Amino acid sequence: MPKTDFSCVRVKQYGASSIGASERHNERKNDTYSNINVDPERILYNVHFKDPGDRTYMEILTEMEEKGMVSIRGLRLDATLFDELILDVNTMYFDRHGGYEYAKQFYEEAYHFLEKKFGSDYILSAVMHADEINKAATDELGVPTYHYHMHAVVIPVVDKEIRWSKRCKDPELRGTVKEVIHQISHSKKWASTEPMTNDHGEPVFRSNGKPKYRPSYSILQDEFINHMRDAGYRDFERGALGSTAEHLTSLQYQIQKDKERLTEISEEKYLSEQEYSLISDDVNLKKQELNTLTRDLEREKAVYEPIASVNKTRAEVDAMGKKSLTGRISLSPEEYSDLKSLAVTGVDSKTQIESLKTRAFEAENDASFYRSKYYNASGTIDKLQDKLEQLQVRFDQLYEKCKPFLQALEKFPNIAKWLITKVQELSLQHEALRESKSISQSDTRKAHHRSRDLDL
């Protein structure tokens, strides 16, 4: 059974002092990113549906205020001026539908939803990120797989009526509308007026008797998926309100994959270190052999130097023997013996010297080969060490995200297990309810067809 795809719209609030960090991330203005999944070489694939250009978010807001398009009258210094909406569907949804090109079409339609919801004038930036790799999906599919999502920064504006005060000199104007301004107000923009009901359709009340209202962010989720379905994107579901089961499962899966990857890198690093150690031993051994051969060569040269330097004894050699009247040279037994020994020694020494030179040349070649392997292994270990450190940082970040859940599981195991069981029960009930509705709709259609056949 294929895994269900879920949509999600998250809202973050920013003031004048905090919007800069979001802007640098969204517009990719940083040199480095704390999110290690960002691939700088793919930043050019990001798509702007609303591009702020060279202006900052604050500069755009200041221009809009000067033109009277918005008002910050009466706001505190730390008031919310910007809302960032992150629109998202899980990675595999886009992978199954064609990847990058499909994601561009999907988020272009999502941008039209934002235009309808907030007005295009109040959207400062809307960009689809296509440069963040999903390592878990990449490992699962065996090819680089990227997580497509959209960041949109909007100004929460409501129309506010300014009325004439009681001090107005004209009695007829007092209390009437003086002007309508476009006031920035996060709380009023997201105020909900839709009553909350129970399973029986009855209104739900607070302990003080006042009615409860549906959370505005929950309504936003409904509005988004309804818009996308009307536009033809029907094969994904709305994320369950308040549910963390899907996110937690994905997070645990990512941690498991990173643990496995960390183990593989550690093992590879260990094997490389072992190979590095063996190569180092071979290099040292070859160095010792080379030094030994060099010493032997120098020693042999020293022994045969007097013989090799013929110029020093040429006079003595020339003086050997006596020439007869017939031109023949006669040697005394002593001279013959010395000359013969000298010739034999010279031939032997020359042979030994050539042999030592050959051995020295071979040893030097072996040493160069092992030195090359030595440097290659050293470079590989440095790269693996960098990769290991990056994975360790990623693992630490993921561990920090899961830390509250793990602590709760450790300190309150029964409560945690009870909570997981309840989530699973609710999920099963939800699935059963969907199947029941599907069967009911199917029965209704069949009855309709039977009725139409009877009429015919």
Secondary structure as the mmCIF struct_conf table of DSSP 4:
data_model
#
loop_
_struct_conf.conf_type_id
_struct_conf.id
_struct_conf.beg_label_comp_id
_struct_conf.beg_label_asym_id
_struct_conf.beg_label_seq_id
_struct_conf.end_label_comp_id
_struct_conf.end_label_asym_id
_struct_conf.end_label_seq_id
HELX_LH_PP_P HELX_LH_PP_P1 PRO A 2 ASP A 5
STRN STRN1 PHE A 6 TYR A 14
TURN_TY1_P TURN_TY1_P1 ALA A 16 SER A 18
HELX_RH_AL_P HELX_RH_AL_P1 ILE A 19 ASN A 26
TURN_TY1_P TURN_TY1_P2 GLU A 27 ARG A 28
BEND BEND1 ASP A 31 THR A 32
BEND BEND2 SER A 34 SER A 34
TURN_TY1_P TURN_TY1_P3 ILE A 36 ASN A 37
STRN STRN2 VAL A 38 VAL A 38
HELX_RH_3T_P HELX_RH_3T_P1 PRO A 40 TYR A 45
STRN STRN3 VAL A 47 LYS A 50
TURN_TY1_P TURN_TY1_P4 GLY A 53 ASP A 54
BEND BEND3 ARG A 55 ARG A 55
HELX_RH_AL_P HELX_RH_AL_P2 TYR A 57 GLU A 66
TURN_TY1_P TURN_TY1_P5 LYS A 67 GLY A 68
BEND BEND4 MET A 69 MET A 69
STRN STRN4 SER A 71 SER A 71
TURN_TY1_P TURN_TY1_P6 ARG A 73 GLY A 74
TURN_TY1_P TURN_TY1_P7 LEU A 77 ASP A 78
STRN STRN5 PHE A 82 VAL A 89
HELX_RH_AL_P HELX_RH_AL_P3 THR A 91 ARG A 96
TURN_TY1_P TURN_TY1_P8 HIS A 97 GLY A 99
HELX_RH_AL_P HELX_RH_AL_P4 TYR A 100 PHE A 118
HELX_RH_3T_P HELX_RH_3T_P2 SER A 120 TYR A 122
STRN STRN6 ILE A 123 HIS A 129
STRN STRN7 GLU A 132 ILE A 133
HELX_RH_AL_P HELX_RH_AL_P5 LYS A 135 LEU A 141
BEND BEND5 GLY A 142 VAL A 143
STRN STRN8 TYR A 146 TYR A 146
STRN STRN9 HIS A 149 VAL A 154
STRN STRN10 VAL A 157 ARG A 163
TURN_TY1_P TURN_TY1_P9 LYS A 166 ARG A 167
BEND BEND6 LYS A 169 ASP A 170
TURN_TY1_P TURN_TY1_P10 PRO A 171 GLY A 175
BEND BEND7 THR A 176 THR A 176
STRN STRN11 VAL A 177 ILE A 184
HELX_RH_AL_P HELX_RH_AL_P6 HIS A 186 LYS A 189
TURN_TY1_P TURN_TY1_P11 TRP A 190 TRP A 190
BEND BEND8 GLU A 194 GLU A 194
STRN STRN12 PRO A 195 PRO A 195
STRN STRN13 THR A 197 THR A 197
TURN_TY1_P TURN_TY1_P12 ASP A 199 HIS A 200
BEND BEND9 GLY A 201 GLY A 201
STRN STRN14 PRO A 203 PRO A 203
STRN STRN15 PHE A 205 PHE A 205
TURN_TY1_P TURN_TY1_P13 SER A 207 ASN A 208
BEND BEND10 GLY A 209 GLY A 209
HELX_LH_PP_P HELX_LH_PP_P2 LYS A 210 LYS A 210
STRN STRN16 PRO A 211 PRO A 211
HELX_LH_PP_P HELX_LH_PP_P3 LYS A 212 LYS A 212
STRN STRN17 TYR A 213 TYR A 213
HELX_RH_AL_P HELX_RH_AL_P7 SER A 216 ASP A 230
TURN_TY1_P TURN_TY1_P14 ALA A 231 GLY A 232
BEND BEND11 ASP A 235 PHE A 236
STRN STRN18 GLU A 237 ARG A 238
HELX_LH_PP_P HELX_LH_PP_P4 GLY A 239 ALA A 240
TURN_TY1_P TURN_TY1_P15 LEU A 241 GLY A 242
HELX_RH_AL_P HELX_RH_AL_P8 ALA A 245 ALA A 308
HELX_RH_3T_P HELX_RH_3T_P3 VAL A 310 LYS A 312
TURN_TY1_P TURN_TY1_P16 THR A 313 THR A 313
HELX_RH_AL_P HELX_RH_AL_P9 ARG A 314 ALA A 319
BEND BEND12 MET A 320 GLY A 321
STRN STRN19 LYS A 322 LYS A 323
TURN_TY1_P TURN_TY1_P17 LEU A 325 THR A 326
BEND BEND13 GLY A 327 GLY A 327
STRN STRN20 ILE A 329 SER A 330
HELX_RH_AL_P HELX_RH_AL_P10 PRO A 333 LYS A 411
HELX_RH_AL_P HELX_RH_AL_P11 PRO A 413 ASP A 455
#
